[in-house]
C-alpha cells in the first residue's frame, strides 16, 4: 500500500486508478498539501513549512512506501526533493502527469512513475 503525497492539483478518481494500475499497489493514504509559495521569499524555509503540514512521523518518513506528486514549479520541486531525501534517506518515486491530447476542457492523465533513487543509482555508474 502506498502513501501518496500530492503537492499539485487535486487528483481525480481516474488518475488514482491509473496510478494504482501502474504501481500494482493501492493508495492507502492520500495526503494533499497544496504548494502555494511567496516567490519574493526564500524557498527552503517555505518547503520545510510545507512538509510540516504532512502528518507523517519521523519513522513514517523513513519506512512508509511514499510516492510524490511534485508541485508544478520546478524550483519548488528541486528544493522539495532535497528536503525529502534528507527526511527519507533516499529519493522518492514521483508521479508525472501529462495533458490528455485534444481534451476539452483540458484534462491530465498519469504518464509514468519515475523512481528517482534508481535514476540516481544508474547515474552513479557514469562517474
Buried (B, 14 or more C-beta within 10 A) or exposed (E): EBBBBBBBBEBEEEBBEBBBEBBEEEBEBBBBBEBEBEEEEEBEEBBBEBBEEBEBEEEBBEEBBBBBBBBEBEEBBEBBBEBBBEBBEBBBBBBEBEEEEEEEEEEBBBEEBBBBBEEEEEEEEEE
